[in-house]
Amino acid sequence: MGDISEKEVKSVSGIPLLLALLVLTAIAVFACISIDMAVGVRIAFLAVGVPILLIAFSGLYKVEPNQSAVLSLFGKYVGSVRTPGLRFNNPFYTKKKISLRVRNFESGKLKVNELDGSPIEIAAIVVWEVSDSAEAVFNVDNYESFVQIQSEAAIRTMATSYPYDQHEGQISLRSHPMEISERLRHEIQDRLAKAGINVIEARISHLAYSPEIAGAMLQRQQAGAIIAARKQIVEGAVGMVEDALLALKAKDIIDLDPERRAAMVSNLLVVLCSDKATQPVVNTGSLY
């Protein structure tokens, strides 16, 4: 059997029919009480009239805003009604109400291995709604459970496709939240499309290294930050030394031979790159 998609079925406003059935019920009760008839006839009247009225009343059902009533007849899908209010259809239709409101689901903290193989903890919030009530009812057993299981499976798949930290411009879980959220939304949507679910948004709500390696990874991040800072300091110091030598040469303040130039460069780099204040040695004699 193929997949079932939602189709609209016409329904009748239930308020006029409700009033008509109430009037018929009152007339039937009044006739049964007031009119003189044989006991057998009275029993036959009740045996026929009461079931008919009960069956007619069973055709009435209520549809709330942002809700859909899925109608089926003896196991065959008939259609869906989204018109809010009191509605009336064939009393023999089975009616199943499906909420079309926007809902959100937050996964638990899942422990997975990211692209580089490091264990991490990740959790996400998924905002979703039912877009096709027939698919939600007939294509999956329990669409709410289906959303939860498939969302967690998609989060695991996505997390294993990216590294935790960025490497050479590569998209990572920590540095590119917008790209990761969009990829996660597409991953979940692909899994939930057959269930008539529309994924509005998916965002990571928790991301961290697993506790057993969190300390080591923190030290690695700190070491990387220190190396990056030192590299920037050295690059700046080299530029400053180069500018100083060019200025001395351009203004003809002093002429240094290669050995003295090397010593001056070394001293300047020590002064500029040191993380502590340096103590200068004042030369009161000649330069050489």
N, C-alpha and C positions, 0 to 999 in steps of 0.2 A: 504494500500500500504506500502511495506517495505521501509527501508532506501536505499538510492541510494549512491553507492560508485563510486569513480572516475575510469574510464577506458580510456586507450589511444586509440585514433582514428588516422588513417593515414591521412596525408594531403599532398598536392602537392605544390612544390615550386611555388610561384606566379609570380616571375619575368619573366620566359619564357612565361607564359600564358598572362601576362600583355603586353609584347611586341607583341605577336601574336594577341591579341585583338585590340591593337592600329593599327597594320598593316591592319587587317580586316576592322576596322572603316575607315581608310584612303582610302582603296580600295572601300568601299561602297559609301563613299562621292564622290570620283572621278567618279565612275560609274554612280551615280545618276545625277551628273552635266554634264558629258561629253557625255554619251551615249544618243542618240536620242530615246526617248520612249514616248508612249502616257501618257497623264496626269493621266489617271486611273491606268495605270501600275506603274507609278512613285509613286503615293499615296499608292498603295498596297505594293510596295517595301519598302517604308518608314514605313508603318504601321506594317509590319512584321519584318523588319530588326532592327529598333531602339529598340523595346522591347526585342528582343533576345540579342542584344549587352548589353543593360542595365542589363538584368538578369545575363548575363555572368560576367559583371563587379562586380555585387553584391556578387559574390562568392569569391572575393578577400578580404582579411582582414590582418591586421598587428598584430603580436604578439611580444611584447617587451620582453627583458630579465627579468626573474623572473616574468613572467606573464603567465596566462593560459586562453585559450579561451574555454568556455563551449558551446558545440554545441547541439542543440535540433531540432527536426523535428516535427512540428505540436504538440508541447507539450511533445514529447517523447525524453528522454535523449539519445543522440547518443554517445558522448564521449568528451574527452578534448584534446586539442592540446597545448603542452608546447614548441614546437620547435620555437625559435625566428626567426623573419624575416617576409617577405611577403608570406602568405600562400593562398592556394585555396582549397575550398571544395564545396560541393553541394550548389548552390546559394540559395536554399530554406531553408538551415539551418539557425536557429537563433543563433547568436553568442553573448555571454556575456563574457566580459573580467573581470578576477579576478586577483588582484595583489597578488603575492606570496612573496613580500618583507617582511622583519622583521619590525614589528611595535611595538610601545609601547603605553600604556594607563595608565594614572595616575588618580586614583579615587579621588573624593572629600574627605574632612574630614568627616568621618562617626562617629556619636555619638552612641556608644553601651555600654552595661554593660559587663564587663569582668567576669571571673569565680566567683570572690568573690562578685560580684554585684555592684562594683564601676563603675560609668560612666566614660568612657574614649573617647578620640578622636583618630581615627586611619585612616591612608591613606596608599595606596600601589601603586607601579609601576609594571605593568604587561607587560612583553615583549612576543609577540606572533607572529605567522605567520599562514597562511592558508596552511594546508598540504593536504587537499582533496577538490579540487575546486567544485566537484559535490555536496558533502555534504554541503558545505558553501552556495551554490546557492539554492538547492532543499530541504534540511532538515530543514532550518530555514527561517523565513521571511526576516530578515535583519541581516546578520551575524555580522556586526560591532556593531550594537545596542545590539545584543545578547551577545557579548563579554563584553560590558560595564555593562549590568544589572547583568549577571551571576557572573562577577568578584566581584562586590560590594556585592552580596549576599554571595559569598564564604568568603569574608573578614569579614563580620558580623558573619558568622558561626564560623570561626576560632577564632575570637577575644573572643567569649563567651566560648570557650573551654579551655582557659588558663588564669591564673591570671596575673595581671600587674607586680607585684613584685614576686620574688622567695621566696618559703617557703619550708625549709627542703629538699633541693635538687630537688624540683619540677621544671619542665620546665616552664618558664614564658616569657611573651612577651618582657620584657625589657632585660633579662639576657641571652637569647639564640637566637640571631638573625638568625643564620644559620639554626637551627632546625625549627624555626617558618617559615622562608622563604620556606624551603622545604615542610613543611606541607601545607602552603598556595598554593604553586605551584600545589601540588597533588589535593587539594580541588578544585582549579579552573579548572584544566585539566579534572577532572571527570565530571564537568558540561558542558565543551565545547567540549567533545570528539565527540558527535553526530553532531556537526556543522563543523567538519573537521578542527578544530583549534588545533595547537600544542603550548602549553605554554612553552616557553624557560626558563623564569625566572620570579619570583615574589618576590618582596622585600618591606618591610615596609618603607615608606618614611616619615611618621609622626606618632608619638606616644606620647600621653600626657594625663594627667588627664583632665577631663572637667573643665572649669574655675570655676564653682561653688564650687568645692571641691579641687582645686589645692593647695590652701593655707594650708588647713588642712592636706592634704597628704604630703606636703613638711615638715610640722612640724613633722609628724609621721616618715618620713624618717630620719630627723635630729636626732630625739630622738633615733631611732634605731641605728644610727651610733654612737651616744654618748655612748649608753649602750654597744655596741660591743667594743668600744675603752676602756671604763672603765673596762670591763671584762678582756680584754687582759692585761691592766695595773696591775690589782689585781693579775692575774695569775703569771705575771712576778715578782711582789713584793713578793708574797708568796714563790716563788722559791728562790729569793735572800735571804730572811730571813732564810729559811731552810738551805741554803748553809752557811750563816754566823754562825748560831748556831752549825752546824756540824764542821765548821772550828775551832771555839772557843773550842769545846769539844775535837777535835782531837789534837790540839796543847796544851791543858791543860792550856790555858791562864787564864780562870776564871771559877769557878764552881757556877752556878746559881741554886737557889732553884726554885720550880715551880712558886712561886709568882713573883720573880724577872724576871724569864724567860718570864712570861706573860706580864709583864710591858715592857720588852725590845722588845718583838714581837709587842706590840701595838705601841710603839714609832717608830719602824722601818717602820711599815706599814703606819703610818701617814706621815712620811718623804717621803716614796717612792710613795704613792698614791696621795699625795696632788698636786693640780694643781697650787699651788703658792709656792714660796720659804718659807721654814719653818725657824723659829728662834730658834736655839738650846739654851738650858740652860746648862751652864758649871757647873759641880759639882766639887768644889775645896776641899771638905771634903772627908771623907771615902766613900767607896762604899755603905755601909749600914748605 
